Amino acid sequence: FFSGIFAGLVFLFRYPQGALLAAICVYIIMKRKGNKKRERKYVYLKEAFRKIVIVLAGFLIILLPILILNYAKYDKEIFLPFIEAGKHQGNIVHKISNPVYNLFFYMIELVRQNPLLIFGFIGILLFYKDWKKYANSRKMIVVMAFGLPFLYYTFIINKQLRFSIEFLPYISILAGFGLYETFNKIKSKKILKLI
């Protein structure tokens, strides 16, 4: 419930952060407890659906006053501010012509700003390499909270480094994970103690 409330608050500050709500819901669907073979699928899905409804209830408690205000202010057009804000993603002023640089813009620019963030991308690769190990862990929500806004901003035309503020905290957390796992693989105990 509180996850939904906080996702709603974040959404009000930056609409694309609604991807966090999607990340939470997908995480709930993917996370399983207990023995997967014995667990009946419909029982699991019923429980996941119940949890998602609770998260959405928290989200709607925050969003409902804004929708009511929009209904009153914009002549019954409750989604008008969201639609108008969505037009900003097609702003061609910040379009990048080179297709390769366009695709890897945020990855290149973030690493250029802070070279240690390369470990964040290494962390994602290590995460997916050991998918079964981390699939039910809390690291999954961090990867998804990073991945959904990152993919959204990667595929829109308007490219500005300031948009990376939405996924920068998550890639920083993943950089710590990537750094730890990298030095863990080479068994450097002195460096692991420092980390």
C-alpha positions in Angstrom: 0.0 0.0 0.0 2.8 2.4 0.9 4.7 1.5 -2.2 1.6 2.6 -4.2 1.4 5.9 -2.2 5.1 6.7 -2.8 4.9 5.7 -6.5 1.9 8.1 -6.7 3.9 10.9 -5.1 6.9 10.3 -7.4 4.5 10.2 -10.4 3.1 13.7 -9.5 6.6 15.2 -9.6 7.6 13.5 -12.9 5.0 11.7 -15.0 7.4 9.2 -16.6 8.2 7.9 -13.1 4.9 6.1 -13.3 7.2 3.4 -14.7 8.0 2.7 -11.0 4.4 1.6 -10.5 4.8 -0.8 -13.4 8.1 -2.1 -12.0 6.4 -2.8 -8.7 3.5 -4.6 -10.3 5.7 -6.7 -12.5 7.9 -7.5 -9.5 4.9 -8.7 -7.6 3.9 -11.0 -10.5 7.4 -12.4 -10.9 8.2 -12.9 -7.3 7.3 -16.4 -6.0 7.7 -17.8 -2.5 7.9 -21.4 -1.6 8.2 -24.5 -3.8 7.3 -23.5 -7.4 6.4 -27.1 -8.3 3.9 -27.6 -5.5 2.4 -24.2 -5.7 -0.7 -24.0 -7.8 -0.6 -21.3 -10.4 -4.0 -19.9 -9.8 -3.4 -19.5 -6.1 -0.2 -17.7 -6.8 -1.8 -15.4 -9.4 -4.8 -14.7 -7.0 -2.4 -13.6 -4.3 -0.3 -11.5 -6.8 -3.5 -9.9 -8.1 -4.6 -9.0 -4.5 -1.2 -7.4 -3.8 -1.4 -5.4 -7.1 -4.9 -4.1 -6.2 -3.5 -2.9 -2.8 -0.6 -1.1 -4.5 -3.0 0.5 -7.0 -5.3 1.6 -4.2 -2.3 3.5 -2.6 -1.5 5.0 -6.0 -5.0 6.1 -6.7 -5.4 7.7 -3.3 -2.6 10.1 -4.4 -3.8 10.5 -8.0 -7.5 10.8 -7.4 -7.4 14.5 -6.1 -5.4 15.5 -9.2 -7.9 13.8 -11.5 -10.8 15.5 -9.8 -9.0 18.8 -10.1 -8.4 18.2 -13.8 -12.0 17.3 -14.3 -13.1 20.6 -12.8 -10.4 22.8 -14.4 -10.1 21.4 -17.9 -13.8 20.9 -18.8 -14.0 17.2 -17.9 -10.7 16.3 -19.6 -9.1 14.5 -16.7 -6.0 13.3 -18.6 -5.3 16.6 -20.5 -2.2 17.5 -18.5 -0.7 14.0 -19.0 -1.4 14.2 -22.7 0.1 17.6 -23.0 3.2 16.5 -21.0 3.5 13.5 -23.3 4.0 15.7 -26.3 7.3 16.8 -24.9 8.9 13.4 -25.7 8.7 14.2 -29.4 10.6 17.5 -29.1 13.0 17.4 -32.1 15.2 20.2 -30.7 17.2 17.7 -28.7 17.1 14.9 -31.4 20.3 13.0 -32.1 20.9 12.1 -35.7 23.5 9.4 -35.2 21.5 6.2 -34.6 24.2 4.4 -32.6 24.9 7.4 -30.4 21.1 8.0 -30.0 20.6 4.4 -28.8 23.5 4.5 -26.3 23.2 8.2 -25.4 22.5 7.8 -21.7 24.9 5.0 -21.2 27.8 7.0 -22.8 27.0 10.3 -21.2 26.5 8.8 -17.7 29.8 7.0 -17.9 31.4 10.1 -19.2 30.1 12.1 -16.2 31.1 9.4 -13.7 33.3 6.6 -14.9 32.4 4.4 -11.9 28.8 4.1 -13.3 30.2 1.5 -15.8 30.0 -0.9 -12.9 26.2 -0.3 -12.9 26.0 -1.7 -16.4 28.3 -4.5 -15.4 26.0 -5.1 -12.4 23.0 -5.5 -14.8 25.0 -8.0 -17.0 25.9 -10.0 -13.9 22.4 -9.8 -12.7 21.0 -11.3 -15.9 23.9 -13.8 -16.1 22.8 -15.3 -12.7 19.1 -14.7 -13.3 17.8 -17.7 -11.3 19.9 -16.6 -8.3 18.5 -13.0 -8.2 15.0 -13.5 -9.7 13.3 -13.6 -6.3 15.6 -11.1 -4.6 15.0 -7.4 -3.9 17.7 -6.6 -6.4 15.0 -7.4 -9.1 13.0 -4.3 -8.2 16.1 -2.1 -8.4 16.9 -3.5 -11.9 13.3 -3.0 -13.0 13.1 0.5 -11.5 16.2 1.4 -13.5 15.3 -0.5 -16.6 11.8 0.8 -17.4 12.6 4.6 -17.3 15.9 3.9 -19.0 14.2 2.2 -21.9 11.6 4.9 -22.1 14.1 7.7 -22.4 16.3 5.6 -24.7 13.5 5.2 -27.2 12.0 8.7 -27.2 13.4 11.4 -29.6 14.1 14.0 -27.0 17.5 13.2 -25.5 18.6 15.4 -22.6 21.0 14.3 -19.8 18.8 15.9 -17.2 16.3 13.1 -17.8 18.8 10.6 -16.3 18.0 11.9 -12.8 15.1 9.4 -12.9 17.3 6.3 -13.2 20.5 7.6 -11.8 19.9 6.4 -8.2 19.1 2.9 -9.4 22.2 2.7 -11.7 24.3 3.9 -8.7 22.9 1.1 -6.5 23.6 -1.3 -9.3 27.1 0.1 -9.7 27.8 -0.9 -6.1 26.4 -4.4 -6.8 28.5 -4.6 -10.0 31.7 -3.4 -8.2 31.2 -5.9 -5.4 30.4 -8.9 -7.7 33.4 -8.0 -10.0 35.9 -8.0 -7.2 34.2 -11.0 -5.6 34.9 -13.0 -8.8 38.6 -12.1 -8.7 38.6 -12.9 -4.9 40.2 -9.7 -3.8 39.3 -9.7 -0.1 41.1 -6.4 0.7 39.1 -4.5 -1.9 35.9 -6.3 -0.8 36.4 -5.1 2.7 36.8 -1.5 1.4 33.6 -1.8 -0.6 
